[in-house]
């Protein structure tokens, strides 16, 4: 995935397992484990979550995705 595709993906409100796999490049089993780790972390912080989704902004924070860098790279690609 390039920077623009990543920005398009993280602009969604909710993250499902397929989105998480695209962002991380993990296989299904490891992505499920990561999703569960993030979900437990959020539940411990007091979040109430739907069963299949995670808030995308929390996934971005958890994965430490540098949005400003992606925006810069996306702009350079389109120029």
ZISUL-V436367 format. One record per helix or strand of 3 or more residues. SS is the DSSP state (H for helix, E for strand). FROM is the first residue (numbers start at 1). TO is the last residue. If there is no record, write none. Layout:
BEGIN
ss=(SS | SS)
from=(FROM | FROM)
to=(TO | TO)
END
This chain:
BEGIN
ss=(H | H | H | H | H)
from=(3 | 17 | 28 | 56 | 67)
to=(10 | 24 | 44 | 63 | 78)
END
